[in-house]
Amino acid sequence: ECPFEPAFIQKRNERERQRVKCVNQGYAKLRDHLPGHSADKRLSKVETLRAAIRYIKYLQRLVDMEEDGREG
């Protein structure tokens, strides 16, 4: 950072860094909850979202099958 930047720009940049850090922590937490995630290869944000969608759909199918089993 340039020491000559106005204080409001430094504060704005710090807020943005904090926001990005928070978003990245959220993705890391989501990755930790996905089955089969590997520490070797970290999923990208898009891959993480796609994997989460697949996992949610899988869980929904399990719930649907359980409910169908109770009705029949």
PEGIPE-V568917 format. One record per helix or strand of 2 or more residues. SS is the DSSP state (H for helix, E for strand). FROM is the first residue (numbers start at 1). LEN is the number of residues. If there is no record, write none. Layout:
BEGIN
<<SS & FROM & LEN> <SS & FROM & LEN>>
END
This chain:
BEGIN
<<H & 7 & 26> <H & 45 & 27>>
END
